């Protein structure tokens, strides 16, 4: 999922998270379930180590991301939250500690307002808690023009790093 960088110099942490968003752990270019980030004009906005660690992206809702009534499909919103919230966790990772991004254990998404095709949206993800084996991430999808929160997600991840490699 190629993500476009902002037109400013990124600090070291932002640069690391930006590279995580662009598939730092992907070994090849094989096709997989993904969002068309080029059509959506997915842009990295900012990241902070925190606490809380936080990352923000901007993108446009495209027709292929929409349901039959022309608004962001719930499954697409869940995919955005799943994929992009993991990037901040990868930004904080180290060997033995979510360096592979982990796997989703639970993803809870609450839909508050529709997001029509063509609208620019902001997706903000933050780390609520990390432990040795589990992490809890929170995400909001907002209207970029007003900041109105339209979708809220809680993403629980389980660490899948091999045992004994850089144990904490």
GURODREN-995797 format. One record per atom (N, C-alpha, C): x, y, z; residue in three letters. Coordinates in steps of 0.1 Angstrom, whole numbers, padded with zeros to 4 digits, always signed. Last residue first. Example, Ala and Ser with C-alpha at 12.3 -4.5 7.8 and 13.67 -1.06 7.14 Angstrom:
2
+0128-0022+0071SER;+0137-0011+0071SER;+0129+0000+0079SER;+0132-0057+0078ALA;+0123-0045+0078ALA;+0132-0033+0078ALA;
//
This chain:
168
+0118-0100+0260UNK;+0117-0088+0269UNK;+0119-0092+0283UNK;+0139-0116+0237UNK;+0129-0117+0247UNK;+0129-0104+0256UNK;+0151-0120+0212UNK;+0150-0107+0218UNK;+0140-0106+0229UNK;+0136-0148+0207UNK;+0143-0139+0199UNK;+0141-0125+0205UNK;+0120-0164+0223UNK;+0134-0165+0225UNK;+0142-0155+0216UNK;+0093-0169+0200UNK;+0098-0170+0214UNK;+0114-0170+0214UNK;+0087-0147+0173UNK;+0091-0160+0178UNK;+0096-0159+0192UNK;+0058-0125+0174UNK;+0073-0127+0173UNK;+0077-0140+0179UNK;+0032-0119+0176UNK;+0035-0132+0169UNK;+0050-0134+0167UNK;+0010-0105+0199UNK;+0024-0105+0194UNK;+0026-0119+0188UNK;-0022-0094+0190UNK;-0014-0104+0197UNK;+0000-0105+0190UNK;-0043-0065+0193UNK;-0033-0073+0186UNK;-0026-0083+0195UNK;-0073-0049+0189UNK;-0065-0057+0198UNK;-0056-0066+0190UNK;-0087-0020+0182UNK;-0080-0030+0176UNK;-0071-0037+0186UNK;-0116-0001+0179UNK;-0106-0007+0189UNK;-0100-0019+0183UNK;-0128+0027+0161UNK;-0123+0013+0162UNK;-0114+0011+0173UNK;-0153+0047+0149UNK;-0144+0045+0159UNK;-0140+0030+0160UNK;-0163+0072+0125UNK;-0161+0057+0128UNK;-0151+0056+0139UNK;-0166+0099+0127UNK;-0176+0091+0120UNK;-0175+0076+0122UNK;-0162+0130+0142UNK;-0158+0116+0143UNK;-0170+0108+0137UNK;-0154+0160+0125UNK;-0164+0151+0131UNK;-0160+0137+0130UNK;-0137+0176+0112UNK;-0131+0169+0124UNK;-0142+0160+0130UNK;-0143+0190+0089UNK;-0149+0194+0102UNK;-0143+0188+0114UNK;-0127+0179+0068UNK;-0131+0193+0068UNK;-0136+0198+0082UNK;-0123+0152+0073UNK;-0111+0161+0073UNK;-0115+0176+0074UNK;-0142+0133+0095UNK;-0143+0141+0083UNK;-0131+0151+0084UNK;-0124+0104+0108UNK;-0130+0117+0109UNK;-0132+0124+0095UNK;-0120+0075+0124UNK;-0121+0081+0111UNK;-0129+0093+0112UNK;-0098+0065+0150UNK;-0110+0073+0146UNK;-0109+0076+0131UNK;-0086+0038+0170UNK;-0086+0045+0157UNK;-0099+0053+0156UNK;-0064+0022+0193UNK;-0077+0029+0190UNK;-0076+0037+0178UNK;-0051-0009+0204UNK;-0050+0003+0196UNK;-0063+0009+0194UNK;-0034-0029+0226UNK;-0047-0023+0223UNK;-0045-0010+0216UNK;-0016-0060+0226UNK;-0016-0045+0225UNK;-0030-0041+0221UNK;+0002-0087+0242UNK;-0010-0081+0237UNK;-0009-0066+0236UNK;+0027-0096+0252UNK;+0020-0104+0243UNK;+0008-0097+0236UNK;+0037-0075+0269UNK;+0046-0084+0262UNK;+0039-0092+0251UNK;+0016-0047+0260UNK;+0022-0056+0270UNK;+0032-0065+0262UNK;+0003-0014+0255UNK;+0011-0026+0250UNK;+0017-0034+0261UNK;-0024+0007+0249UNK;-0016-0001+0258UNK;-0009-0012+0251UNK;-0031+0025+0229UNK;-0037+0027+0242UNK;-0028+0019+0253UNK;-0019+0042+0203UNK;-0016+0031+0211UNK;-0022+0034+0225UNK;-0040+0055+0177UNK;-0031+0056+0188UNK;-0030+0044+0196UNK;-0048+0070+0146UNK;-0046+0058+0153UNK;-0037+0061+0165UNK;-0070+0086+0124UNK;-0060+0088+0135UNK;-0060+0076+0144UNK;-0077+0096+0093UNK;-0077+0084+0101UNK;-0066+0086+0111UNK;-0098+0118+0076UNK;-0085+0116+0084UNK;-0087+0104+0093UNK;-0110+0122+0042UNK;-0111+0118+0056UNK;-0098+0117+0063UNK;-0128+0138+0017UNK;-0115+0136+0023UNK;-0117+0133+0038UNK;-0153+0123-0003UNK;-0150+0131+0009UNK;-0136+0128+0013UNK;-0159+0106-0024UNK;-0153+0119-0027UNK;-0149+0127-0015UNK;-0188+0091-0009UNK;-0177+0091-0019UNK;-0173+0105-0022UNK;-0195+0100+0026UNK;-0198+0098+0012UNK;-0186+0097+0003UNK;-0198+0084+0055UNK;-0188+0091+0048UNK;-0190+0090+0033UNK;-0222+0085+0082UNK;-0218+0081+0069UNK;-0207+0090+0063UNK;-0215+0080+0117UNK;-0220+0089+0106UNK;-0215+0083+0093UNK;-0207+0058+0133UNK;-0215+0069+0138UNK;-0222+0077+0128UNK;-0199+0025+0139UNK;-0202+0035+0128UNK;-0211+0045+0133UNK;-0173+0008+0155UNK;-0186+0015+0157UNK;-0188+0026+0146UNK;-0156-0022+0156UNK;-0158-0010+0149UNK;-0172-0005+0151UNK;-0131-0042+0169UNK;-0145-0037+0172UNK;-0146-0023+0165UNK;-0113-0069+0166UNK;-0114-0056+0160UNK;-0129-0052+0161UNK;-0089-0090+0181UNK;-0103-0085+0181UNK;-0103-0072+0174UNK;-0065-0098+0172UNK;-0072-0107+0181UNK;-0087-0103+0182UNK;-0044-0097+0144UNK;-0056-0091+0151UNK;-0062-0102+0159UNK;-0009-0102+0151UNK;-0021-0105+0144UNK;-0033-0100+0152UNK;+0023-0084+0147UNK;+0012-0092+0154UNK;+0001-0096+0145UNK;+0044-0071+0136UNK;+0031-0064+0136UNK;+0020-0071+0143UNK;+0069-0081+0140UNK;+0061-0086+0128UNK;+0048-0080+0127UNK;+0076-0069+0163UNK;+0084-0066+0151UNK;+0078-0071+0138UNK;+0065-0072+0189UNK;+0056-0067+0178UNK;+0064-0064+0165UNK;+0092-0079+0202UNK;+0082-0070+0206UNK;+0074-0064+0194UNK;+0114-0092+0191UNK;+0106-0099+0201UNK;+0094-0091+0206UNK;+0129-0061+0182UNK;+0130-0076+0181UNK;+0123-0083+0193UNK;+0103-0036+0184UNK;+0117-0040+0184UNK;+0118-0055+0184UNK;+0079-0010+0176UNK;+0084-0024+0177UNK;+0099-0025+0179UNK;+0068+0014+0170UNK;+0073+0012+0184UNK;+0080-0001+0186UNK;+0059+0010+0144UNK;+0068+0021+0147UNK;+0075+0020+0160UNK;+0040-0010+0147UNK;+0053-0013+0141UNK;+0063-0002+0143UNK;+0020+0006+0158UNK;+0026-0005+0166UNK;+0040-0009+0160UNK;+0015+0022+0136UNK;+0020+0029+0148UNK;+0026+0018+0157UNK;+0004+0003+0118UNK;+0017+0010+0115UNK;+0023+0017+0127UNK;-0020-0007+0127UNK;-0009-0015+0129UNK;+0004-0007+0127UNK;-0038+0011+0117UNK;-0035+0012+0132UNK;-0023+0004+0135UNK;-0040+0004+0090UNK;-0033+0016+0094UNK;-0030+0017+0109UNK;-0054-0022+0090UNK;-0041-0020+0084UNK;-0033-0008+0089UNK;-0078-0017+0106UNK;-0069-0029+0108UNK;-0055-0026+0103UNK;-0088+0006+0093UNK;-0085+0006+0108UNK;-0075-0005+0111UNK;-0093-0004+0067UNK;-0085+0008+0070UNK;-0080+0008+0084UNK;-0111-0025+0073UNK;-0098-0028+0067UNK;-0088-0016+0069UNK;-0133-0010+0083UNK;-0126-0020+0092UNK;-0112-0023+0087UNK;-0140+0004+0060UNK;-0136+0011+0072UNK;-0128+0002+0081UNK;-0147-0019+0045UNK;-0136-0011+0040UNK;-0131-0002+0052UNK;-0170-0027+0059UNK;-0158-0036+0057UNK;-0146-0029+0053UNK;-0187-0004+0055UNK;-0182-0008+0068UNK;-0170-0017+0068UNK;-0180+0018+0028UNK;-0185+0005+0032UNK;-0179+0002+0046UNK;-0189+0051+0025UNK;-0178+0042+0029UNK;-0184+0029+0034UNK;-0217+0054+0003UNK;-0209+0058+0014UNK;-0199+0048+0018UNK;-0235+0046-0018UNK;-0224+0056-0021UNK;-0217+0062-0009UNK;-0252+0026-0014UNK;-0258+0039-0013UNK;-0247+0050-0014UNK;-0236+0003-0017UNK;-0246+0006-0027UNK;-0253+0020-0026UNK;-0204+0014-0004UNK;-0215+0005-0005UNK;-0225+0009-0016UNK;-0170+0022-0015UNK;-0184+0025-0010UNK;-0193+0013-0012UNK;-0146+0021-0027UNK;-0146+0019-0012UNK;-0160+0020-0006UNK;-0149+0028-0053UNK;-0147+0014-0050UNK;-0147+0010-0035UNK;-0152+0056-0050UNK;-0164+0048-0053UNK;-0161+0033-0050UNK;-0132+0067-0022UNK;-0134+0065-0036UNK;-0146+0056-0038UNK;-0124+0091+0001UNK;-0133+0080-0001UNK;-0135+0078-0016UNK;-0090+0100+0005UNK;-0103+0103-0001UNK;-0111+0090-0002UNK;-0069+0106+0034UNK;-0073+0099+0022UNK;-0086+0104+0017UNK;-0044+0110+0058UNK;-0054+0116+0051UNK;-0057+0108+0038UNK;-0034+0098+0091UNK;-0033+0097+0076UNK;-0045+0105+0070UNK;-0013+0097+0120UNK;-0025+0103+0113UNK;-0023+0102+0098UNK;-0005+0082+0151UNK;-0002+0084+0137UNK;-0015+0089+0130UNK;+0010+0081+0184UNK;-0002+0084+0175UNK;+0003+0086+0161UNK;+0015+0071+0217UNK;+0020+0071+0203UNK;+0008+0072+0194UNK;+0004+0094+0243UNK;+0003+0081+0235UNK;+0009+0082+0221UNK;+0040+0095+0250UNK;+0027+0088+0250UNK;+0015+0098+0249UNK;+0048+0098+0215UNK;+0039+0099+0226UNK;+0046+0099+0239UNK;+0058+0097+0190UNK;+0061+0086+0198UNK;+0052+0086+0211UNK;+0037+0107+0163UNK;+0044+0111+0175UNK;+0046+0098+0183UNK;+0032+0116+0129UNK;+0033+0105+0139UNK;+0041+0111+0151UNK;+0012+0127+0100UNK;+0021+0129+0111UNK;+0022+0116+0120UNK;+0003+0118+0074UNK;+0002+0132+0079UNK;+0012+0135+0090UNK;+0004+0101+0044UNK;+0009+0101+0057UNK;+0009+0116+0062UNK;-0023+0096+0022UNK;-0012+0105+0026UNK;-0008+0103+0041UNK;-0039+0082-0005UNK;-0035+0080+0009UNK;-0022+0088+0012UNK;-0055+0084-0028UNK;-0046+0095-0025UNK;-0042+0094-0010UNK;-0071+0064-0037UNK;-0076+0071-0026UNK;-0067+0083-0022UNK;-0055+0055-0058UNK;-0068+0061-0061UNK;-0073+0069-0050UNK;-0034+0045-0041UNK;-0031+0056-0051UNK;-0044+0063-0055UNK;-0045+0026-0025UNK;-0040+0038-0019UNK;-0037+0049-0029UNK;-0068+0005-0025UNK;-0061+0012-0036UNK;-0057+0025-0031UNK;-0062-0017+0002UNK;-0070-0006-0003UNK;-0062+0000-0015UNK;-0061-0054+0001UNK;-0055-0040+0003UNK;-0065-0030-0002UNK;-0050-0086+0000UNK;-0061-0078+0003UNK;-0056-0064+0007UNK;-0023-0089-0023UNK;-0030-0093-0011UNK;-0041-0083-0009UNK;+0003-0099-0046UNK;-0010-0092-0043UNK;-0016-0098-0030UNK;+0038-0095-0039UNK;+0027-0103-0043UNK;+0014-0096-0039UNK;+0063-0083-0036UNK;+0052-0075-0041UNK;+0040-0083-0045UNK;+0079-0092-0005UNK;+0078-0092-0020UNK;+0065-0084-0024UNK;+0080-0087+0022UNK;+0092-0092+0015UNK;+0091-0092+0000UNK;+0071-0063+0044UNK;+0066-0071+0032UNK;+0078-0074+0024UNK;+0079-0046+0064UNK;+0079-0060+0066UNK;+0074-0069+0055UNK;+0074-0021+0053UNK;+0087-0024+0057UNK;+0089-0039+0059UNK;+0051-0008+0040UNK;+0054-0022+0039UNK;+0068-0026+0042UNK;+0045+0018+0045UNK;+0048+0014+0032UNK;+0054+0000+0030UNK;+0044+0021+0072UNK;+0032+0022+0065UNK;+0033+0017+0050UNK;+0071+0020+0078UNK;+0063+0009+0082UNK;+0050+0009+0074UNK;+0078+0046+0069UNK;+0083+0034+0062UNK;+0076+0021+0066UNK;+0064+0061+0088UNK;+0061+0062+0074UNK;+0066+0050+0066UNK;+0078+0054+0111UNK;+0064+0049+0110UNK;+0060+0050+0095UNK;+0103+0066+0104UNK;+0102+0052+0107UNK;+0088+0047+0105UNK;+0096+0093+0102UNK;+0102+0086+0090UNK;+0101+0071+0092UNK;+0087+0098+0128UNK;+0078+0099+0117UNK;+0083+0091+0105UNK;+0112+0095+0141UNK;+0101+0086+0144UNK;+0091+0086+0133UNK;+0127+0116+0129UNK;+0132+0102+0128UNK;+0121+0093+0131UNK;+0105+0139+0111UNK;+0115+0136+0121UNK;+0118+0121+0121UNK;+0103+0149+0077UNK;+0098+0141+0088UNK;+0109+0139+0098UNK;+0099+0179+0060UNK;+0108+0169+0065UNK;+0102+0162+0077UNK;+0071+0180+0037UNK;+0079+0186+0048UNK;+0088+0175+0053UNK;+0047+0171+0023UNK;+0057+0180+0017UNK;+0065+0187+0028UNK;+0042+0136+0034UNK;+0039+0151+0033UNK;+0050+0159+0027UNK;+0042+0107+0013UNK;+0047+0115+0024UNK;+0043+0129+0023UNK;+0018+0082+0004UNK;+0025+0094+0000UNK;+0029+0102+0013UNK;+0021+0048+0004UNK;+0015+0059+0011UNK;+0024+0071+0008UNK;+0012+0018-0012UNK;+0021+0030-0012UNK;+0014+0042-0005UNK;+0008-0012+0000UNK;+0000+0000+0000UNK;+0009+0012+0000UNK;
//
